[in-house]
Amino acid sequence: MLFFKKKEKEIPSNEKKAARSMPKTKKVQFMPMKTSELTALLNNDLYELTKLEPVNYYADKSSYLQCTFFYAEDYSEVYFTVELYENDFLRSSTPYYKADYELMRKTVIKFGQRI
C-alpha cells in the first residue's frame, strides 16, 4: 500500500504576491552559480546582481541563471527573482526582492536592452 505525504502549501511572501501582480516582466540570463551563494550576496547588496556575467542562452543551454524582473508600467515598483535552470528545468531559485528602477536598468543594459 502506498502512502503519499501531503505537500505543504508554501505561503507566498509579500514581495512574491506583489511581483506576481505586476503587469510587465523582463528576463535576462547569467552564468550559473549556486543560488545559496547568490542569495547571500543579494542579502548584503542587491547591486551584486549587476556584477554577474551574461550568458548567451542560445549558445549554452545546459545551465544558466535567469533573472526575471516584474515591474509596473511606470517603473514605480520593481521586483525580481533569480532562478537556476539546468537543461531547461528549474532547479532552485532565490527569494523575491524589491528593487529600484536603477538596478533594473543597469542589469538589462548588459544585454543591449534599453528601458
Secondary structure, DSSP 8 states (H G I E B T S, - for coil): -------------HHHHHHHT-SEEEEEEE----HHHHHHHHHH-GGGGGGS-B--TTT--SEEEEEEEEE-TTSS-EEEEEEEEETTEEEEE---EEE-HHHHHHHHGGGT---
